[in-house]
Amino acid sequence: MKVAVAGGTGVTGRRVVEALAAAGHEAVVLARAVGVDLLTGGGLDAALVGVDVTVDVSNIATVRRDAAVRFFAVAGRNLLAAAARAGVRHHVALSIVGIDRVKNGYYQGKLRQEQVVREGPVPWTVLRATQFHEFAGQLLDRVPGPVAVVPRLTIQPIAVREVAEALVSLAGGEPQKMAPDLAGPRVESLVDMARRLIRAGGSRRRPVVPLWFPGPMAGGGLLPAEPGPRGVQTFEQWLADRSR
């Protein structure tokens, strides 16, 4: 099977490419680094020749609603139009658990992406996954100053590798529209995760100050609401692996 990975040079995309190779599939990377631009559509038609399945794990680093909505809408439409022209039989997109409950700017972009996929010309599957184990570190990296202010949230983090493997498994099957939500094995406090990461040397040492968020985000809005598949690697195991 020949599978094109949109965002194939990113954190998740690299893992998807590895998982495809391990499963005996041929991976085609769609990224600006290899001459494919999702926002302009440049290079897409040539890259998708002979492709059976597209997997979209493309991303934009923003918390602004307008920027996120524009990126996911434009990139999604361009990718799906080119996939239809190429005769792609199945489109798989990665989304996030809870985005219909926690309506921040970035999540509004992911909701628009899901809408584009649902209305698109290619049979599809959307997999919503919880935050990755790397989430606490990414948040700390974005917080300057001598004190790290961290939202008082509960999440159910999962290993990127396990999400990538799930996407590859879905890509090899029939389109199923909304797949069951995928989450990690254990509910964690984001504040506690940040403190443990700092103690393990994974981020600059400084005090962590919890910040309360009102609304669904603070009330478990990022946790899966229904039974579904669960990952195996815990955050503690991920910390131990990264320190070796």
N, C-alpha and C positions, 0 to 999 in steps of 0.2 A: 504494500500500500504506500502511495506517495502522499505525504501530508505537508501542507504549507503552514508554517507557524508565524502568525503576525505578532511582532514583538519578540522574535526569537533570540534576540541578543540581551534581553532583560533578565531580571532575577528569576522569574517564573519561566520565561521562554527558553532559557538555557537548559533548565531542568526538563522541560518538555522535549526538547531536541535529544537530550541524553536518553530519556525514557523511550522515545521512538526508536532510537538506534538499538537499545537493549532488547526491544520487542521485534527487531528485524525489519522495521519500516524505513523508508527513505524520507528524510526531513528536508524541507526547503525553507530557508529562513527569509522572512519578509521584514526588512528593516532598512532604514535609511543608510546604514553602514554598508549594505550590499546593493544599494541603488534602487530600493523600493520605498516609495513615499506614500503612506496611506492617506495623507491629507490632500495630496494632489492627484493621486492615482497613478503617478509615474512609476513605470516598471512592473505594475501588477500583472498586466496581461501576459507579458513574457514569462514572468516567474510562475504563473499558474498553469502553464501548459502541461497537460498530463497529470495534474493533481487530482486526487480522489476526494480528499477531505481538507478543509481549512480549520485551524484552531486559532482562535483570537485571544491572545493574552497581552495585547498592546495596552499601553498605559500612558498617563500624563501626570506629572508631578505638580498638582495644583489643589487648592482647597476652594477655588473660586467657581461658583456654579456656572457662570457663562462660559468660562474656558473649558470646563469639564464637559458640559453639554455639547458644545461645538465640536470638541475633539472626537468624542465617542459617536456623535451623530454622523459627522462627515467621514471619519475613518471607517465606520461600520458600513455606511452606504456604499462607499467606493469599493471596499473589500467584497461585499456581497454581490455588487453588480459585476465585478470582474470574475468572481467565482461562478456566477450564473453563465457568463459568456464562455467560460472554460469547461462547463459541464460538470462542475464539482457536485458530488452527490450528497454531501453532509457538511454542515457548518457547526462547529462547537465553540461556544464562547464561555469564558470564565467571568463570573460575577461574584457578588458578595452577599453573604447572609445578612438579613435585616435591613436592606436598603429601602424597603418599602415602609419600614417603621421609623428608621432614623434618617431624617431627610436633610442631611448636610449637603453642602455644595457639590462635593465630589460624588457622593452617592446619587445625587440627581443626574449627574452625567452617566453613571452606570445604569440607572433606570432608563434613560433615553437609549442607551446601547441595547438593552433588552428589547425595547419597543422596536428599534430598527431591525433587530434579528427576527422578531415575531412577524413583522410585516414584510420581510425580505423575500427574495425569490428562490432561496435555497432551503431545503429541509434542514431542521436545526435541532440542537440540544444546547440548553444553558445550564451550566453547573454553578450554583452558588456555594462558595466556601467561606469559612470563617477566616479571621486574620491569621497571618503567618507568625511563627515564633519570632521572626525578625521585627515584628511590629513595635515592640517596646524600644528597641534600639533605634529604629527609624524615627520614632517620636522624640527620643532624647537628642538625637542629632539635630533636630529642627528647633530645639529649645536652647537659646543662647543664655549666657549669664552664669552666675555662681550657684543658682538654685534651679532645679528642674521641676517645673510645674507639670504634673501629670494628671489627666482626668481620672476620677474615681469610677472606673468602669469594670465590669466583669466581661471577659471574653473567653472563648474556647479555642485557643490557638492550635494551629496544625502545621506540620512540616511542609515546606514547599515541595519537596520531593514526592510526598504522598499525594498532593494535589495534582502534580504533573502526571503521575502514574494513573490517577483517576481520569484525567482528561484523555490520555492515550487510550485507556480502556473504552471510554465513551466513543472516541473517534473510530474505533474498530467495530462498533455496533451500529444498529439502526438508529435514526433520529428519534428522540423521545420527548422533544420539547423541554419542559422543566424537569430536570433530573432531581432526585432527592438531595436535600442540602447535605454538604460534607463538612464535618467539624472535627476538631481535635479530640483527644481522649479525655480531657479534663478541663473543667471550668477554672479560670485563674483570675486573680485581681491584677489589673494592669499596673497599678501602683506597686504591688509586690513584685511583679515581673521586672519593673524598672530597677527597683532596689537590688534584687538578686543579680541582675545583669551588671550593675555597677560594682557590686561586691566581687563578681567573678572577673572583673577587669575588662568587660566588654564595652564600657563607656566611661567617660571622664568622671572621676570621683567628685560627688557633690551631694548635698541634701536633696531629697525628693519631697516635694510638698503636694499633697493631694488637692485636686480641684474638683468640686462637685458640679455636675452638669444636670440641669433640670430636664424632665421629659423622658421619652422612651429610651434614650441612650443610657441613662443612669439606671433604668429599670430592667436591664437585661435585654434591651432591644437588639443587641448584636449577637445574641445566642440563638441557636436553632430552635424553632418553635415546634417542630415535628420530629419523630424518629427518623433516622437515616444512617448512612455509613459514617463510621468514625475512624480517625487515624490511630496510629499506634504510638508514635514517638511523643513523649511528654515534653513540656518546656524544660524541666529539670534535666532530662536526657539530652535535649538539644544543647543546653548550656555546657554539659559535660563533654559532649562531642566537639564543640567549637573550641574548647580550651585545650584540647589535646594537640 
